[in-house]
């Protein structure tokens, strides 16, 4: 019976979307198309008329953050909490943009950074605004920086999944590389398409990449980049950004508008209703904690938001009734293992709100080895892979904390 109800809800949801615009304009003409992000608490940030704006209510109203420096050109939000921005210096906010402090910069000036992103551990990655500029990484929120990559090549885009970091390089060492130590050492992947310019790692473990030579395409890999298949319908269509919502729907911002896949990249639909069809070169995407999708239009410098939340449909995953931390598999393992955990809904109030989730690894002495998760997550089941190739054989513990819930399990690394 529940399956039938779910199917009916899905059909009604799709019918409702087909009967109205998917997008609505919420800011026009002065939005910086390259800057759009969501903080770890779910607030949406965008640069408007060279000022930083914030919305705490899904884009309905916007606050100007007067403490942010005028003329801000780029910014990014870390899943571990801080927000970073650049203008004549790098700055950091730990209170959702209400106040800012200057942090160390590896170069000056830092206007219009070409690469400005963070991984799941909060490490910052930035690159100079030059095609072959140097890339730097900070593991301590901007207090110090390491030069990463190769002297004669630039990292044009980067993607993260668990302990893996993928980098698309242009220059003398052009190609796709992967790193097991967050960007210090790189291993070339010779079977990957050349001249990639955009990458994204999905929740299901697939790697999406756009670019290629002699013609640009969208490529997909299910084995960490060893083999690839081509999604030919995007041949010659410039893809500017890739994003995924909480239930695995993938969105592409392209020069032909926005595309969406609801089956993990196997098929795609164009969703441009509500966009100005004369100016649909879309630049950046983000999804807030409620499932609303935001996209910027480059030509008109306009910000749009989806009319409906893209996660309003109830699924079996969202009706979990209790916390659970499963035993890792395989166990013993070498060098990687999978860990699954579940976050329940608020059954009493029928609310599926996000909660701060912490998942950490400890050694037998209780020393913290690694932070696997430290962010807000919605109700649902999650799985991640922990890579322990740099550690010695022995017994380790992993602990899940959500509110007052705490659970710990033992695992064995055997090399």
C-alpha positions as CSV (number, residue, x, y, z in Angstrom):
1,X,0.0,0.0,0.0
2,X,2.8,2.4,0.9
3,X,4.5,1.7,-2.5
4,X,1.2,2.7,-4.3
5,X,0.9,5.9,-2.3
6,X,4.5,6.8,-3.0
7,X,3.9,6.2,-6.8
8,X,0.8,8.4,-6.7
9,X,2.7,11.2,-4.9
10,X,5.5,11.0,-7.4
11,X,3.0,11.3,-10.3
12,X,1.2,14.2,-8.7
13,X,4.5,15.9,-8.0
14,X,5.5,15.6,-11.7
15,X,2.1,16.7,-12.9
16,X,2.3,19.8,-10.7
17,X,5.7,20.7,-12.1
18,X,4.5,20.2,-15.7
19,X,1.6,22.5,-15.1
20,X,3.7,25.5,-13.9
21,X,7.1,27.0,-14.3
22,X,10.0,25.1,-12.8
23,X,11.9,28.4,-12.1
24,X,11.1,31.8,-10.7
25,X,13.3,34.9,-10.9
26,X,14.3,36.2,-7.5
27,X,17.1,38.7,-8.4
28,X,18.0,40.2,-11.7
29,X,20.6,42.2,-13.7
30,X,23.3,42.6,-11.0
31,X,23.9,39.1,-9.7
32,X,27.5,37.9,-10.1
33,X,26.9,34.7,-12.1
34,X,30.1,32.9,-10.8
35,X,29.2,33.1,-7.1
36,X,26.5,31.1,-5.5
37,X,26.7,28.7,-2.6
38,X,25.0,27.2,0.4
39,X,26.5,27.2,3.9
40,X,26.6,24.2,6.2
41,X,23.4,25.5,8.0
42,X,21.5,25.7,4.7
43,X,21.7,29.5,4.2
44,X,22.0,30.7,0.6
45,X,24.7,33.3,-0.4
46,X,25.1,35.2,-3.6
47,X,27.1,38.3,-4.8
48,X,24.7,41.1,-5.8
49,X,26.1,44.4,-7.1
50,X,29.5,43.4,-5.6
51,X,28.0,42.9,-2.2
52,X,27.3,39.6,-0.4
53,X,23.7,38.8,0.2
54,X,22.3,36.0,2.4
55,X,18.9,34.3,2.6
56,X,17.8,32.3,5.6
57,X,14.3,31.4,4.2
58,X,14.9,29.7,0.9
59,X,15.4,32.8,-1.2
60,X,12.2,34.6,-0.1
61,X,14.0,37.5,1.4
62,X,17.7,38.6,1.3
63,X,19.9,40.4,3.9
64,X,22.9,42.5,2.8
65,X,25.9,41.5,4.9
66,X,27.4,45.0,5.6
67,X,30.3,43.6,7.5
68,X,31.5,41.9,4.3
69,X,34.0,44.1,2.3
70,X,32.6,46.0,-0.6
71,X,33.7,44.8,-4.0
72,X,33.7,41.1,-3.0
73,X,34.4,39.0,-6.2
74,X,34.2,35.4,-5.1
75,X,33.4,33.2,-2.1
76,X,32.8,29.6,-1.1
77,X,31.1,27.9,1.9
78,X,32.8,25.0,3.7
79,X,30.8,22.0,4.8
80,X,32.6,22.3,8.2
81,X,31.1,25.7,8.8
82,X,33.4,28.7,7.8
83,X,32.6,30.9,4.8
84,X,35.5,32.4,2.8
85,X,35.6,35.3,0.4
86,X,38.1,37.1,-1.7
87,X,38.7,40.7,-2.8
88,X,42.0,42.4,-2.1
89,X,42.6,39.8,0.6
90,X,41.1,36.5,1.8
91,X,38.6,36.6,4.6
92,X,36.8,34.1,6.8
93,X,33.5,34.2,8.7
94,X,32.5,31.6,11.3
95,X,29.1,33.2,12.1
96,X,27.2,32.9,8.7
97,X,28.7,36.2,7.4
98,X,27.9,38.5,10.3
99,X,31.6,39.2,10.9
100,X,34.8,38.7,9.0
101,X,38.5,38.3,9.8
102,X,41.4,38.4,7.4
103,X,43.4,35.2,6.8
104,X,46.7,34.5,5.2
105,X,46.9,34.6,1.4
106,X,49.5,32.7,-0.6
107,X,49.4,35.4,-3.3
108,X,48.3,39.0,-3.8
109,X,46.0,40.2,-5.1
110,X,43.4,37.5,-5.0
111,X,40.6,38.9,-7.2
112,X,38.6,36.5,-9.3
113,X,40.0,33.2,-8.2
114,X,39.5,30.6,-10.9
115,X,39.4,27.7,-8.4
116,X,37.9,28.4,-4.9
117,X,36.4,25.4,-3.2
118,X,36.6,23.2,-0.1
119,X,36.4,19.4,0.5
120,X,34.4,17.5,3.1
121,X,37.2,18.0,5.7
122,X,37.1,21.8,5.2
123,X,40.4,22.0,3.3
124,X,40.5,25.1,1.1
125,X,41.7,24.9,-2.5
126,X,42.4,28.1,-4.5
127,X,44.1,29.0,-7.8
128,X,45.4,32.3,-9.2
129,X,43.3,33.9,-12.0
130,X,45.6,32.8,-14.7
131,X,45.2,29.8,-17.0
132,X,48.4,28.2,-15.7
133,X,48.4,29.7,-12.2
134,X,49.5,27.9,-9.1
135,X,47.1,26.0,-6.8
136,X,47.4,26.2,-3.1
137,X,45.7,24.1,-0.3
138,X,45.1,25.0,3.3
139,X,44.2,22.4,6.0
140,X,43.8,24.9,8.8
141,X,41.2,27.4,7.6
142,X,43.6,29.6,5.9
143,X,46.3,30.0,8.5
144,X,48.9,28.3,6.3
145,X,49.1,27.1,2.7
146,X,50.8,24.3,0.7
147,X,51.6,24.5,-3.0
148,X,50.1,21.5,-4.7
149,X,50.1,20.2,-8.3
150,X,52.8,20.6,-10.9
151,X,54.9,23.6,-11.8
152,X,54.0,23.6,-15.5
153,X,50.3,22.8,-15.2
154,X,47.2,24.2,-13.6
155,X,44.3,22.4,-11.8
156,X,41.2,23.6,-13.7
157,X,38.7,21.7,-11.5
158,X,38.7,19.3,-8.6
159,X,36.2,16.8,-7.2
160,X,36.1,14.9,-3.9
161,X,34.8,11.5,-2.7
162,X,35.6,10.2,0.7
163,X,39.5,10.0,0.7
164,X,39.9,10.4,-3.0
165,X,40.6,13.8,-4.7
166,X,40.3,14.0,-8.5
167,X,42.1,16.9,-10.3
168,X,41.7,17.9,-14.0
169,X,45.1,19.4,-15.1
170,X,45.9,21.6,-18.1
171,X,49.4,22.3,-19.3
172,X,52.5,20.2,-19.8
173,X,51.1,17.5,-17.4
174,X,47.6,17.7,-18.8
175,X,45.1,14.9,-17.9
176,X,43.0,13.5,-15.0
177,X,44.8,12.6,-11.8
178,X,43.7,11.2,-8.5
179,X,45.2,11.8,-5.0
180,X,44.9,9.7,-1.8
181,X,46.4,12.4,0.4
182,X,44.1,15.4,-0.5
183,X,46.2,16.8,-3.3
184,X,49.9,16.4,-2.2
185,X,50.7,13.4,-4.4
186,X,49.0,12.7,-7.7
187,X,48.5,9.5,-9.8
188,X,47.9,9.9,-13.5
189,X,44.7,8.1,-14.9
190,X,45.8,7.4,-18.5
191,X,42.4,6.0,-19.6
192,X,40.5,9.2,-18.8
193,X,39.3,11.7,-21.5
194,X,41.8,14.6,-22.1
195,X,41.3,18.3,-21.5
196,X,38.5,18.0,-18.9
197,X,37.2,21.2,-17.5
198,X,34.4,20.3,-15.0
199,X,34.1,17.4,-12.6
200,X,31.6,16.2,-10.0
201,X,31.4,13.1,-7.7
202,X,27.8,11.9,-7.0
203,X,26.5,10.4,-3.8
204,X,26.3,7.0,-5.5
205,X,30.0,7.0,-6.4
206,X,29.8,8.0,-10.0
207,X,32.3,10.5,-11.4
208,X,30.9,13.0,-14.0
209,X,33.3,15.0,-16.1
210,X,32.9,17.5,-19.0
211,X,35.4,18.4,-21.6
212,X,37.5,16.3,-23.9
213,X,39.4,16.6,-27.2
214,X,38.7,17.1,-30.1
215,X,35.0,17.6,-29.2
216,X,33.6,18.3,-25.7
217,X,31.3,15.8,-24.1
218,X,29.8,14.8,-20.8
219,X,31.5,11.6,-19.5
220,X,30.6,9.3,-16.7
221,X,32.7,6.7,-14.8
222,X,31.6,4.1,-12.2
223,X,35.1,2.9,-11.2
224,X,37.0,6.0,-10.1
225,X,37.9,7.1,-13.5
226,X,39.4,3.9,-14.9
227,X,36.7,3.5,-17.6
228,X,34.4,6.0,-19.1
229,X,31.2,6.2,-21.1
230,X,30.0,9.2,-23.2
231,X,26.6,10.9,-22.8
232,X,26.4,12.0,-26.4
233,X,23.4,14.3,-26.1
234,X,25.7,17.0,-24.5
235,X,28.2,17.0,-27.4
236,X,29.2,20.6,-27.9
237,X,27.0,21.9,-25.1
238,X,29.1,23.8,-22.6
239,X,28.5,22.6,-19.1
240,X,29.3,25.2,-16.4
241,X,28.3,23.6,-13.2
242,X,27.1,20.3,-11.8
243,X,25.1,19.8,-8.5
244,X,23.1,17.1,-6.7
245,X,20.2,17.3,-4.3
246,X,19.5,15.3,-1.2
247,X,17.7,12.4,-3.0
248,X,20.3,12.0,-5.8
249,X,18.8,14.1,-8.6
250,X,21.6,15.6,-10.6
251,X,21.4,19.1,-12.2
252,X,23.6,20.6,-15.0
253,X,23.9,24.3,-15.7
254,X,24.7,24.7,-19.4
255,X,24.7,27.3,-22.2
256,X,21.3,25.7,-23.2
257,X,19.8,26.1,-19.7
258,X,19.4,23.5,-17.0
259,X,19.2,19.7,-17.3
260,X,18.1,17.2,-14.7
261,X,18.6,13.4,-14.2
262,X,16.5,11.5,-11.7
263,X,18.1,8.1,-12.5
264,X,21.7,8.7,-11.5
265,X,22.8,10.1,-14.9
266,X,21.3,7.4,-17.2
267,X,18.8,9.9,-18.8
268,X,18.3,13.6,-18.8
269,X,15.5,16.1,-19.2
270,X,15.7,19.8,-20.0
271,X,14.0,22.0,-17.3
272,X,13.9,25.6,-18.6
273,X,10.3,26.6,-17.9
274,X,10.4,30.0,-16.2
275,X,13.9,31.0,-17.5
276,X,14.2,33.8,-20.0
277,X,14.6,31.7,-23.1
278,X,16.5,34.4,-24.9
279,X,19.2,34.3,-22.2
280,X,19.6,30.8,-20.8
281,X,23.4,30.6,-20.5
282,X,23.3,29.2,-16.9
283,X,26.5,29.5,-14.9
284,X,26.2,28.2,-11.3
285,X,23.9,25.9,-9.3
286,X,23.3,25.1,-5.7
287,X,20.7,23.3,-3.6
288,X,19.7,24.5,-0.1
289,X,18.9,22.3,2.9
290,X,15.1,22.3,2.0
291,X,15.8,21.0,-1.6
292,X,15.2,24.3,-3.5
293,X,17.5,24.6,-6.5
294,X,19.2,28.0,-7.4
295,X,20.8,28.9,-10.7
296,X,22.5,32.0,-12.1
297,X,22.1,33.2,-15.7
298,X,25.3,34.6,-17.1
299,X,23.9,36.7,-20.0
300,X,21.4,38.6,-17.9
301,X,23.1,38.1,-14.5
302,X,19.9,36.9,-13.0
303,X,19.3,34.5,-10.1
304,X,16.5,32.0,-10.3
305,X,15.1,29.5,-7.8
306,X,13.0,26.4,-8.4
307,X,9.3,27.0,-7.6
308,X,9.0,23.8,-5.6
309,X,11.4,21.9,-3.4
310,X,12.9,19.1,-5.4
311,X,12.7,16.8,-2.3
312,X,9.0,17.0,-1.4
313,X,8.2,13.4,-2.4
314,X,8.2,10.9,0.4
315,X,10.4,7.8,-0.1
316,X,11.1,4.7,1.8
317,X,14.5,6.1,2.8
318,X,13.0,9.1,4.5
319,X,10.8,7.1,6.9
320,X,13.6,5.7,9.0
321,X,12.4,5.5,12.6
322,X,15.6,5.1,14.6
323,X,19.3,5.9,14.5
324,X,21.6,3.1,13.4
325,X,25.3,2.7,12.8
326,X,26.1,-0.5,10.9
327,X,29.2,-2.7,11.1
328,X,31.7,-1.7,8.5
329,X,32.1,-4.0,5.5
330,X,34.4,-5.7,4.8
331,X,35.8,-6.3,8.3
332,X,38.8,-7.0,8.6
333,X,39.7,-4.8,5.6
334,X,42.6,-3.5,3.6
335,X,42.9,-0.7,2.7
336,X,39.3,0.6,2.5
337,X,36.0,-0.3,4.0
338,X,32.4,1.0,3.8
339,X,30.4,2.4,6.7
340,X,26.6,2.9,6.7
341,X,24.5,4.9,9.1
342,X,20.9,6.1,9.3
343,X,19.3,9.3,10.6
344,X,15.5,9.1,11.5
345,X,12.8,11.5,10.8
346,X,11.0,13.3,13.6
347,X,8.2,10.8,13.6
348,X,6.1,12.5,16.4
349,X,5.9,15.8,14.5
350,X,6.3,14.4,11.0
351,X,9.2,16.7,10.3
352,X,12.2,15.7,8.3
353,X,14.7,18.3,9.5
354,X,18.4,18.3,9.1
355,X,20.6,17.4,12.1
356,X,24.3,17.9,12.9
357,X,26.0,14.6,12.3
358,X,29.5,13.6,13.4
359,X,31.3,10.4,12.4
360,X,34.9,10.1,13.6
361,X,37.6,7.4,13.6
362,X,39.7,6.7,16.7
363,X,42.7,4.5,17.6
364,X,42.8,2.1,20.5
365,X,44.2,4.9,22.7
366,X,41.2,7.1,22.0
367,X,43.2,9.5,19.7
368,X,41.1,11.0,16.9
369,X,42.4,9.7,13.6
370,X,40.0,11.3,11.1
371,X,36.7,13.1,10.8
372,X,34.6,11.4,8.2
373,X,31.4,13.5,8.6
374,X,30.8,16.8,10.4
375,X,27.8,18.5,8.8
376,X,24.1,18.9,8.8
377,X,22.3,16.0,7.2
378,X,18.6,15.3,6.4
379,X,16.9,12.1,7.5
380,X,18.0,9.1,5.4
381,X,20.5,6.4,5.0
382,X,24.1,7.2,4.1
383,X,27.2,5.2,3.1
384,X,30.8,6.3,2.8
385,X,34.1,4.6,2.1
386,X,37.0,5.1,4.5
387,X,40.5,4.7,3.1
388,X,43.2,3.7,5.6
389,X,46.1,3.0,3.3
390,X,48.3,5.4,5.3
391,X,47.7,3.7,8.6
392,X,49.3,0.6,10.2
393,X,47.4,-2.6,10.9
394,X,45.4,-2.7,14.1
395,X,42.1,-2.1,15.8
396,X,40.2,1.2,15.2
397,X,36.9,2.5,16.4
398,X,34.3,4.7,14.5
399,X,31.7,6.7,16.4
400,X,28.5,8.3,15.3
401,X,27.1,11.3,17.2
402,X,23.8,13.0,16.4
403,X,22.4,15.1,19.3
404,X,22.2,12.8,22.3
405,X,22.6,9.7,20.2
406,X,26.1,8.1,20.4
407,X,27.2,4.7,19.0
408,X,30.6,3.2,18.6
409,X,31.8,0.1,16.6
410,X,35.1,-1.6,16.2
411,X,36.9,-2.4,13.0
412,X,40.2,-4.1,12.1
413,X,42.7,-3.0,9.5
414,X,44.8,-6.0,8.5
415,X,47.6,-5.4,5.9
